[in-house]
Amino acid sequence: DRGLVRVGIADNDKTQYTKILIDNLKDKCRILELEESEIQGQLINAKIDYAISIDKDFTKELLAMKDVQV
């Protein structure tokens, strides 16, 4: 765990797909699951190196072949 990049994730979609996505990232980084409102403070206080926000309906839009971003 030492030396891994610390990534805060706010999962606003909370689907099986986003859970799988987060689980796959755990192999490559140290993941902290956060609320959207916590991200800025965590970044400012150097508790995380990066933040990812997954919007509500991310999975639905992805499956509908829409252009989605995190």
LINFEN-V419198 format. One record per residue. N is the residue number from 0. RES is the residue in one letter. PSI is psi in degrees with one decimal (999 if undefined). NEAR is the number of other C-alpha atoms within 8 Angstrom. Layout:
BEGIN
N/RES/PSI/NEAR
N/RES/PSI/NEAR
END
This chain:
BEGIN
0/D/-25.6/5
1/R/133.1/3
2/G/-8.7/4
3/L/148.0/8
4/V/136.2/9
5/R/119.6/12
6/V/124.7/13
7/G/132.0/14
8/I/125.7/13
9/A/104.9/13
10/D/97.3/13
11/N/-3.4/8
12/D/-41.6/11
13/K/55.9/8
14/T/172.1/7
15/Q/-36.9/6
16/Y/-45.3/7
17/T/-30.7/11
18/K/-43.7/9
19/I/-42.4/8
20/L/-46.8/8
21/I/-43.3/9
22/D/-38.9/8
23/N/-35.2/8
24/L/-27.7/9
25/K/-23.1/9
26/D/-20.9/6
27/K/-19.4/7
28/C/167.8/11
29/R/118.4/10
30/I/133.5/11
31/L/118.3/9
32/E/124.9/8
33/L/166.9/10
34/E/153.8/9
35/E/-40.6/7
36/S/-15.5/5
37/E/-16.4/8
38/I/-51.5/12
39/Q/-46.5/7
40/G/-39.4/7
41/Q/-38.9/10
42/L/-46.2/12
43/I/-40.6/7
44/N/10.6/7
45/A/32.2/7
46/K/-25.4/8
47/I/154.7/13
48/D/-34.3/10
49/Y/161.0/9
50/A/142.4/11
51/I/131.2/9
52/S/121.6/10
53/I/115.6/12
54/D/152.6/9
55/K/142.2/8
56/D/12.0/7
57/F/-50.7/10
58/T/-45.1/10
59/K/-44.2/7
60/E/-35.8/11
61/L/-45.8/10
62/L/-24.4/7
63/A/7.4/6
64/M/27.0/6
65/K/160.3/7
66/D/108.5/6
67/V/155.2/7
68/Q/154.4/4
69/V/999/6
END
